[in-house]
Amino acid sequence: MEGVTNNEQVVFKYVLDNPIYYKFVEKSFFTNKSLSALILIAKRFYDKYKEVPSESQMLALLHDNDKIDIEDGFISAVYSIDTESYDQQWLKHTTECWIKWKTLNKQLYEGITIAKTSEVNIDNVDVVVQKIVDTIDASNEVNFNFNEGLDFFDPASHYQDNSKKILSGYKYIDTLLGGYDEKTLVCYVGQSNIGKCVCGDSVVKLHNKKTNEFVEMKISDFFELIKTQRRWQSE
């Protein structure tokens, strides 16, 4: 991605100073191995202490780690980068574009790996193809809109962009609705005693009150029996 690689240290410093991007960035995104190691350390430090490691803290962590060899001068040079001296709109846009591009490259690589390592046949081709499509669907992972929720009383907030649908992972729902909409709370509800905790192969025990007999039956067979009885009653 032209114009971004040359500014990798600047992008790193901007990400380091803005931990909201940590979950989107992986160490493999950086071509510089030292930056790859530093971002991994920074993310672990933030997960534990909920703050960005200072230069002295980063140096101390590295001095205690015999497996990582990074010169103190390199760390000082990175930490000395003043991201505030850059145009903030440009820097934010450049960083987010870089993350999106790196994420797409990672997903393409994973998709190609799946295609090359899978033993594809007539029976599983649909599953393999869907797995690759899901892997490359970057919209499910990279979303920099950090404003949660919508204004219920704003009519424009109720407009849902179909291009920003999020796959649910359930074929029927994705076919019917195209997936979930952003910033929505989806709840599945059902009335009492309808079998929310069972599936078609679940076995239930039925009590015949007339004969006092107990019979075990699959829930799917039970519902088919009810449907058949209702048809007979309606005829």
trRosetta pair geometry for C-beta under 8 A, 3 or more apart (Angstrom, degrees):
i j d omega theta_ij theta_ji phi_ij phi_ji
1 4 4.4 2 103 32 109 129
1 5 6.6 145 65 -32 70 87
1 97 7.2 171 -179 134 146 100
1 98 6.5 180 84 -112 152 66
1 101 4.7 46 -62 151 144 169
2 5 7.5 -43 -118 16 27 102
3 6 6.7 -54 -146 34 22 109
3 7 7.1 -2 159 5 54 117
3 94 7.5 -111 129 -133 102 113
4 7 6.0 -77 -154 50 34 98
4 8 7.2 72 146 -73 66 68
4 11 6.7 39 -169 -50 85 147
4 94 6.2 174 -107 -174 90 94
4 97 6.9 -136 -83 97 138 103
4 98 4.6 168 -164 -94 138 105
4 101 7.3 140 50 46 166 148
5 8 5.8 -6 -163 -47 40 108
5 31 6.6 23 -144 8 101 142
7 10 4.4 -45 -177 42 89 120
7 11 5.7 96 120 -26 87 94
7 94 6.8 -13 90 158 147 143
8 11 5.6 -53 -146 38 32 112
8 12 6.2 39 152 -24 65 104
8 30 6.3 116 -177 -140 123 85
8 31 6.5 -95 -105 36 165 95
8 32 6.1 148 118 -1 141 116
8 35 6.6 -141 145 0 110 174
9 12 5.4 -48 -146 33 33 116
9 13 6.5 32 154 -19 64 103
9 32 7.5 22 -70 16 82 160
9 35 6.9 -133 -99 -85 63 133
9 77 7.8 -36 -167 124 147 98
9 78 5.8 -127 -161 -115 103 83
9 81 6.3 173 137 -61 99 153
10 13 5.8 -53 -149 35 31 109
10 14 6.5 31 151 -19 64 105
10 81 6.0 -159 -106 -175 62 144
10 83 6.8 134 -165 -104 80 86
10 86 6.9 93 -169 -50 129 155
10 91 7.3 -109 152 -131 111 105
11 14 5.7 -55 -149 36 32 111
11 15 6.3 31 153 -16 66 106
11 94 6.7 -118 -92 123 103 102
11 95 5.1 158 -141 -107 88 81
11 98 5.4 -22 -142 55 152 169
12 15 5.8 -58 -150 39 30 109
12 16 6.1 33 152 -24 66 108
12 30 6.8 45 -85 -103 117 130
12 35 4.9 -98 -101 -150 152 122
12 38 7.2 58 -178 86 131 126
12 39 6.7 -111 -144 -67 97 109
12 78 6.6 -48 100 -154 126 118
13 16 5.4 -50 -144 35 32 117
13 17 6.3 26 157 -14 65 107
13 78 6.1 -174 -75 178 101 77
13 79 7.5 161 -120 -105 109 28
13 81 4.3 -130 -49 78 170 130
13 83 5.4 -171 115 -55 110 114
14 17 6.0 -59 -147 41 28 106
14 18 6.2 -9 161 14 64 115
14 21 8.0 37 120 22 81 156
14 83 4.9 141 -86 -132 78 146
14 91 5.5 -173 -103 167 150 114
14 92 7.7 -157 179 -84 139 48
14 95 5.1 -116 99 -79 138 144
15 18 6.2 -79 -139 58 26 87
15 21 4.7 -101 -136 89 84 135
15 22 7.3 127 173 -77 95 54
15 25 5.6 49 -162 -35 147 164
15 39 7.0 4 107 -121 132 116
15 95 6.4 172 -60 -157 85 127
16 38 7.7 -29 -91 138 127 111
16 39 7.3 -116 -79 -105 87 75
16 42 5.7 -93 -127 -142 88 163
16 52 6.3 104 164 -157 72 125
16 78 8.0 86 -4 153 161 112
17 52 6.6 37 -118 -133 35 171
17 83 6.0 -145 23 29 153 147
18 21 5.4 55 103 3 98 107
19 22 4.8 -7 -163 -23 68 120
19 46 5.2 171 -131 -148 137 153
19 52 6.0 -150 -50 -72 113 95
20 146 6.2 -16 -170 -96 141 148
21 24 5.4 -66 -167 43 64 111
21 25 5.8 46 142 -18 92 115
21 95 6.9 -55 -113 152 161 124
21 99 6.7 -126 -161 -79 112 151
22 25 6.2 -75 -145 40 29 101
22 42 7.4 -139 -115 116 114 99
22 43 5.0 149 -167 -112 116 92
22 46 6.1 -127 -90 71 167 154
24 99 5.1 34 135 -171 123 136
24 103 7.1 -55 -176 -68 89 129
24 141 7.6 131 -126 149 81 89
24 142 6.0 83 -140 -115 120 81
24 144 7.9 -11 -56 -82 163 86
25 29 5.7 -91 -157 26 76 151
25 39 6.1 -92 127 -179 122 141
25 43 7.9 -158 80 -71 95 127
25 99 6.2 -80 -80 -117 81 106
25 102 7.8 37 -128 86 68 146
26 29 5.3 122 64 -21 68 98
26 102 7.8 -165 44 139 89 122
26 106 7.1 82 42 -94 140 158
27 30 6.6 -56 -173 28 49 103
27 36 4.0 80 -180 -169 90 83
27 37 7.0 63 -146 -66 127 28
27 39 5.6 175 -98 73 70 107
27 40 4.6 -1 -73 -54 130 106
28 36 6.9 55 -74 -132 25 121
28 106 6.7 108 95 -101 128 116
29 36 7.8 162 51 -105 58 85
29 39 8.0 -39 52 69 105 167
29 98 7.8 94 173 148 121 94
29 99 7.3 -7 -146 -119 154 57
29 102 4.0 45 -135 179 101 152
29 103 8.0 -9 -99 -54 118 57
29 106 7.6 -52 -82 -48 78 124
30 33 7.6 164 108 -80 105 18
30 35 4.1 -137 -175 96 156 113
30 36 4.5 -158 64 -65 115 74
30 39 6.7 153 -17 1 136 135
32 35 4.2 68 84 10 107 110
32 36 6.9 -175 94 -15 55 83
33 36 5.2 -49 -149 31 38 119
33 37 6.6 37 154 -18 67 101
34 37 5.9 -54 -153 35 33 108
34 38 6.3 31 150 -19 66 109
34 70 4.8 118 -139 -118 105 115
34 74 5.8 -46 169 144 160 149
35 38 5.5 -54 -142 38 35 113
35 39 6.3 33 160 -20 68 104
35 78 7.6 164 -98 -112 88 144
36 39 6.4 -56 -148 33 25 105
36 40 6.7 24 153 -17 59 109
37 40 5.8 -60 -154 35 32 112
37 41 6.4 29 152 -17 67 108
37 68 5.1 144 -170 -137 147 128
37 70 6.5 -163 78 -46 138 132
38 41 5.7 -56 -148 38 33 110
38 42 6.1 34 153 -22 67 108
38 58 6.9 24 -142 -157 96 129
38 70 7.2 98 -60 -108 99 175
38 75 7.3 166 -105 -110 131 89
38 78 7.1 -6 -174 112 174 170
39 42 5.5 -51 -143 37 34 115
39 43 6.3 36 156 -22 65 104
40 43 6.0 -53 -148 34 28 110
40 44 6.6 24 155 -14 62 108
41 44 6.0 -59 -150 39 30 108
41 45 6.1 31 153 -21 66 110
41 53 7.1 -42 129 17 96 158
41 58 6.7 106 115 -136 135 83
41 61 5.7 135 -169 124 130 144
41 62 7.4 -26 -108 -67 169 81
41 68 7.9 -77 -56 7 129 177
42 45 5.7 -57 -146 37 29 113
42 46 6.2 27 156 -18 65 108
42 52 6.8 2 -160 -149 104 74
42 53 5.7 -128 -117 23 70 111
42 58 7.4 -9 -78 -102 84 111
43 46 5.8 -55 -145 37 29 109
43 47 6.3 33 154 -23 63 106
44 47 5.7 -51 -147 33 31 114
44 48 6.5 21 156 -12 63 110
45 48 6.1 -67 -154 41 28 105
45 49 6.0 -26 171 27 69 112
45 51 7.8 -63 139 78 96 62
45 52 7.7 70 102 -156 118 28
45 53 4.4 12 122 -51 165 114
45 57 7.2 114 -151 139 149 125
45 61 7.0 -77 -75 -77 125 159
46 49 6.8 -76 -123 58 23 75
46 50 6.5 58 -173 -112 61 20
46 51 6.7 -148 -119 64 67 21
46 52 6.3 4 -88 -89 107 48
46 53 7.6 -101 -52 -23 74 81
47 50 8.0 12 -163 -66 9 55
53 57 4.2 -135 -164 97 90 121
53 58 4.8 117 128 -61 124 81
53 61 6.9 -35 -152 -7 154 141
54 57 4.6 94 50 9 75 104
54 58 6.9 -137 93 -6 38 87
55 58 5.7 -55 -148 36 30 111
55 59 6.4 31 154 -19 64 106
55 75 6.5 136 -153 145 87 103
55 76 6.7 68 -162 -104 134 58
55 79 4.1 64 -89 -148 114 173
56 59 5.7 -52 -147 36 32 112
56 60 6.4 33 153 -20 64 106
57 60 5.6 -53 -147 36 32 112
57 61 6.4 34 154 -20 65 105
58 61 5.8 -54 -148 35 31 112
58 62 6.4 26 155 -16 64 108
58 75 5.9 -177 113 -160 124 132
58 79 7.5 -176 39 -65 145 130
59 62 5.9 -60 -149 39 30 108
59 63 6.2 31 154 -22 66 108
59 72 6.1 42 -127 -126 115 95
59 75 6.0 159 -78 103 83 158
60 63 5.8 -53 -144 34 30 112
60 64 6.6 23 157 -13 62 109
61 64 6.0 -64 -154 39 29 107
61 65 6.5 16 152 -13 64 116
62 65 5.6 -67 -145 41 35 107
62 68 5.8 -95 -141 96 84 117
62 70 5.8 -77 -151 50 146 105
62 75 7.2 -143 3 -63 156 150
65 68 4.8 18 115 29 123 103
70 74 5.6 -103 177 66 91 131
70 75 6.3 91 129 -47 118 101
71 74 4.7 98 68 -3 88 101
71 75 7.5 -160 97 -2 51 83
72 75 5.8 -57 -156 38 39 110
72 76 6.2 39 150 -20 71 107
73 76 5.6 -54 -145 38 33 112
73 77 6.2 37 154 -23 65 105
74 77 5.7 -54 -151 33 30 113
74 78 6.5 29 152 -18 64 104
75 78 5.8 -54 -149 35 32 110
75 79 6.2 23 157 -11 67 111
76 79 5.9 -60 -142 44 29 106
76 80 6.0 32 157 -26 65 111
77 80 5.8 -57 -145 33 26 113
77 81 7.6 46 150 -40 56 88
78 81 6.1 -37 -171 -3 37 113
82 85 4.4 64 104 -8 109 112
83 86 5.8 -49 -167 26 52 112
83 91 6.3 126 -170 -169 97 161
84 88 7.7 -5 -134 -74 50 101
86 90 6.5 -113 161 75 100 108
86 91 4.6 95 112 -58 129 126
87 90 4.0 59 86 15 109 115
87 91 6.4 166 83 -15 55 87
88 91 5.6 -55 -139 40 31 110
88 92 6.0 32 161 -20 66 107
89 92 6.0 -53 -144 37 26 109
89 93 6.3 23 157 -14 62 111
90 93 5.9 -62 -147 41 27 108
90 94 5.9 26 157 -19 66 112
91 94 5.7 -53 -140 38 28 111
91 95 6.2 28 160 -19 63 108
92 95 6.0 -57 -148 36 26 110
92 96 6.4 18 159 -12 63 110
93 96 6.1 -61 -145 41 27 105
93 97 6.2 27 157 -19 65 109
94 97 5.9 -56 -145 37 27 110
94 98 6.2 31 154 -23 63 108
95 98 5.6 -56 -150 34 29 114
95 99 6.5 29 153 -19 64 104
96 99 5.6 -49 -146 34 35 112
96 100 6.4 36 154 -19 65 104
96 144 5.3 -29 -130 -51 130 162
97 100 5.7 -55 -149 37 32 112
97 101 6.2 30 154 -19 66 108
98 101 5.9 -57 -146 37 28 110
98 102 6.2 24 157 -15 64 110
99 102 5.9 -57 -144 40 28 108
99 103 6.1 30 156 -22 64 109
99 142 6.4 161 125 -134 103 126
100 103 5.7 -56 -147 36 27 113
100 104 6.4 28 155 -19 63 106
100 138 6.8 83 -156 166 79 144
100 142 5.4 143 -103 147 75 161
101 104 5.8 -53 -149 35 30 111
101 105 6.5 32 152 -19 63 105
102 105 5.6 -52 -149 35 32 114
102 106 6.4 35 152 -21 64 105
103 106 5.7 -54 -151 34 31 112
103 107 6.4 26 154 -15 65 108
103 138 5.6 110 118 -135 116 112
103 141 6.3 -170 -169 98 137 126
103 142 5.2 166 55 -51 170 133
104 107 5.8 -58 -146 40 31 108
104 108 6.2 34 155 -22 66 105
104 136 7.6 47 -148 -157 70 78
104 138 5.4 -35 -84 -70 79 145
105 108 5.7 -52 -145 35 29 112
105 109 6.4 32 154 -20 62 105
106 109 5.8 -56 -153 35 29 112
106 110 6.4 27 151 -17 64 106
107 110 5.5 -52 -145 38 35 111
107 111 6.2 39 153 -22 66 105
107 135 5.4 164 -162 147 88 77
107 136 4.7 135 143 -111 117 49
107 137 7.8 -145 -169 33 151 33
107 138 6.1 -146 9 -74 159 85
108 111 5.6 -53 -147 36 31 113
108 112 6.3 30 155 -18 65 105
108 136 6.3 62 -81 -113 55 106
109 112 5.9 -55 -148 37 29 109
109 113 6.3 33 151 -22 63 107
110 113 5.5 -53 -148 35 32 115
110 114 6.5 35 153 -21 64 102
110 135 5.0 -139 105 -178 115 133
111 114 5.7 -51 -151 32 32 111
111 115 6.5 30 152 -18 64 106
111 132 4.4 85 -148 -156 94 88
111 135 4.8 171 -75 89 83 128
111 136 4.9 8 -58 -53 145 107
112 115 5.6 -55 -149 37 34 112
112 116 6.2 25 156 -15 68 110
113 116 6.0 -60 -144 41 28 105
113 117 5.9 3 166 0 67 117
114 117 6.5 -70 -135 48 22 94
114 118 5.6 22 169 -28 65 119
114 128 6.8 169 151 -162 106 85
114 131 5.9 -151 -176 114 152 115
114 132 5.3 -166 81 -84 135 86
114 135 6.6 171 -8 -11 145 160
115 118 6.4 -53 -130 28 18 109
115 120 7.9 -6 -151 -40 59 134
115 128 7.4 109 -104 165 57 114
115 132 6.1 43 -57 -94 94 141
118 124 7.7 -139 173 118 116 126
118 128 4.9 143 143 -127 161 128
119 124 7.9 58 92 61 69 139
120 124 6.5 -134 -138 85 52 95
120 125 5.4 68 -172 -98 101 76
120 128 5.3 -86 -105 27 100 167
121 124 5.8 58 52 30 77 90
121 125 6.8 -123 86 -43 27 87
122 125 6.3 -30 -133 -7 23 117
124 127 4.8 -54 -166 42 74 117
124 128 5.7 73 136 -25 90 101
125 128 5.8 -57 -146 38 32 110
125 129 6.1 31 158 -19 67 108
126 129 5.9 -55 -144 38 28 110
126 130 6.2 26 158 -17 64 110
127 130 5.9 -59 -148 39 27 109
127 131 6.3 31 153 -24 63 108
128 131 5.6 -55 -149 33 30 115
128 132 6.6 28 154 -17 64 104
129 132 5.9 -57 -153 36 32 109
129 133 6.3 31 151 -18 66 107
130 133 5.5 -52 -144 38 34 113
130 134 6.2 36 156 -20 66 106
131 134 5.8 -53 -147 36 28 111
131 135 6.4 32 152 -23 61 106
132 135 5.5 -54 -150 32 32 115
132 136 6.4 15 158 -7 66 109
133 136 6.2 -67 -147 44 28 99
133 137 6.4 42 151 -42 65 103
134 137 5.6 -43 -147 12 32 120
134 140 7.8 1 -166 7 71 156
134 167 6.8 -122 -120 88 89 161
137 140 5.1 52 115 -4 104 111
137 167 6.3 19 142 -1 166 133
138 141 5.9 -77 -160 46 51 99
138 142 5.4 -13 169 23 94 113
139 142 7.4 -73 -114 54 23 75
139 143 7.4 54 -170 -66 57 99
139 164 6.7 -163 -166 -142 130 52
139 165 7.8 58 123 70 145 48
139 166 6.9 -143 125 -99 100 65
140 166 5.9 111 -110 -147 74 84
140 167 6.1 -45 -81 34 125 95
143 182 7.5 179 -152 -123 150 124
145 182 7.5 42 68 -180 144 143
148 183 6.9 162 -163 -121 49 96
149 183 5.9 149 -111 -162 13 110
150 154 7.3 -127 168 55 88 108
150 157 4.0 142 -180 -179 113 122
150 158 7.6 131 147 -67 148 48
150 183 5.2 111 -36 134 98 136
151 154 3.8 53 92 3 116 117
151 157 4.8 -177 57 -42 71 156
152 157 7.0 -99 -87 89 17 141
154 157 4.2 81 81 -9 101 112
154 158 7.8 178 95 -13 62 80
155 158 6.0 -58 -165 26 44 110
155 159 7.9 51 143 -29 66 92
156 159 5.8 -38 -166 9 49 115
160 164 7.8 -132 -178 64 70 101
160 181 4.3 -56 -139 -129 133 135
160 182 7.6 165 -139 33 87 76
161 164 4.5 54 87 14 107 109
161 182 7.8 4 46 15 93 118
162 165 5.8 -7 -166 -34 50 111
162 178 5.8 -26 -152 142 94 163
164 181 7.6 59 96 -148 92 61
164 182 5.4 -30 134 -24 121 123
165 177 7.8 168 -144 128 130 81
165 178 4.6 -99 -113 133 167 97
165 179 3.6 118 160 63 106 117
165 180 6.8 136 -165 62 73 35
165 181 6.7 -47 -113 -89 66 50
166 179 5.1 -177 73 158 34 123
166 180 4.7 -33 65 64 97 92
166 181 7.5 173 18 -86 92 3
166 182 6.7 112 -23 -75 115 64
167 174 5.6 13 -142 -107 78 129
167 179 4.7 -74 -89 -111 34 124
167 180 7.9 -11 82 17 5 82
168 173 4.6 -28 53 95 152 133
168 174 5.6 -155 32 -59 92 86
168 177 7.9 55 -18 65 132 119
168 179 5.6 180 -21 -139 79 62
168 180 5.5 108 -75 -27 92 97
169 174 7.8 141 18 -41 15 123
170 173 4.3 55 84 18 110 112
170 174 6.4 163 80 -12 55 89
171 174 5.9 -63 -143 42 26 107
171 175 6.1 25 160 -19 65 110
172 175 5.9 -59 -148 37 26 109
172 176 6.1 16 158 -12 64 114
173 176 5.9 -61 -141 43 28 106
173 177 5.7 -23 177 27 68 112
173 179 7.4 78 126 -107 92 31
173 180 8.0 10 149 -53 124 75
174 177 7.0 -68 -117 60 19 76
174 178 6.6 12 -167 -160 55 12
174 179 5.2 22 -122 -69 79 68
177 180 7.4 41 115 -76 133 36
180 184 6.3 -153 178 65 95 115
180 186 5.7 -91 -123 -36 121 144
181 184 4.6 62 76 -6 93 136
190 194 5.0 -118 164 59 117 133
190 196 4.8 167 63 -81 136 112
191 194 5.5 86 68 -25 77 125
195 198 4.5 -66 -167 48 93 110
195 202 7.6 170 -159 64 110 141
195 219 5.9 127 -139 -160 147 144
198 202 3.7 -109 -161 46 102 163
198 204 7.2 2 -131 -59 165 106
198 219 5.2 121 135 -40 133 162
199 202 5.4 122 50 -21 56 100
199 219 7.3 151 99 52 27 133
200 218 6.8 29 160 165 61 112
200 219 6.1 -134 -138 74 31 95
200 220 3.7 38 -161 -57 90 122
201 218 6.1 -48 -143 -143 34 116
201 219 7.8 -1 49 32 12 93
201 220 7.1 2 -62 -4 37 120
202 218 7.0 119 72 -152 38 65
202 219 4.9 21 70 -8 91 123
203 216 5.4 17 177 -179 114 104
203 217 7.0 157 -150 79 72 20
203 218 5.9 -50 -95 -91 63 51
203 219 7.5 -138 -94 -27 16 76
204 216 7.3 170 85 -148 33 60
204 217 6.3 -28 62 66 78 72
204 218 7.8 79 16 -164 78 13
204 219 5.5 80 -11 -79 115 82
204 222 6.3 -14 50 -38 124 155
205 214 5.7 0 -179 -173 103 106
205 215 7.4 156 -157 79 56 34
205 216 5.5 -31 -99 -94 68 72
206 214 7.0 155 79 -155 46 54
206 215 5.0 -22 62 64 99 86
206 216 7.5 168 15 -91 78 21
206 217 5.9 1 -4 19 123 116
206 222 6.9 167 -62 -115 132 120
207 212 7.6 -17 -172 -148 90 39
207 213 7.7 161 -154 83 48 41
207 214 5.6 -20 -99 -100 67 74
208 211 4.6 6 111 45 126 94
208 212 6.8 -56 84 3 78 10
208 213 4.5 7 42 54 121 85
208 214 7.6 -146 15 -70 78 28
208 215 6.9 50 -25 -3 106 109
209 212 7.2 24 -153 -76 26 52
217 221 5.2 -118 177 84 100 118
217 222 5.1 121 111 -65 122 92
217 225 7.6 -15 169 -8 155 143
218 221 4.4 87 63 7 91 105
218 222 6.9 -153 93 -12 46 85
219 222 5.3 -49 -148 31 35 118
219 223 6.6 32 156 -16 66 102
220 223 6.1 -54 -151 36 31 106
220 224 6.5 32 151 -18 63 107
221 224 5.6 -55 -148 38 34 113
221 225 6.3 40 151 -25 66 103
222 225 5.6 -54 -154 31 31 114
222 226 6.7 30 150 -18 64 103
223 226 5.5 -48 -148 34 37 113
223 227 6.4 40 152 -20 66 103
224 227 5.6 -52 -149 35 34 113
224 228 6.4 36 152 -21 65 105
225 228 5.7 -53 -149 34 31 112
225 229 6.5 30 153 -17 64 106
226 229 5.8 -55 -149 37 31 110
226 230 6.4 30 154 -19 65 107
227 230 5.8 -58 -150 37 30 111
227 231 6.5 33 152 -22 64 103
228 231 5.7 -53 -152 31 32 112
228 232 6.6 32 151 -19 64 104
229 232 5.7 -53 -151 34 34 112
229 233 6.4 32 152 -19 66 107
230 233 5.6 -54 -147 37 34 112
230 234 6.3 28 155 -17 66 107
231 234 5.9 -61 -148 38 30 106
231 235 6.4 31 155 -26 66 107
232 235 5.9 -57 -149 29 30 111
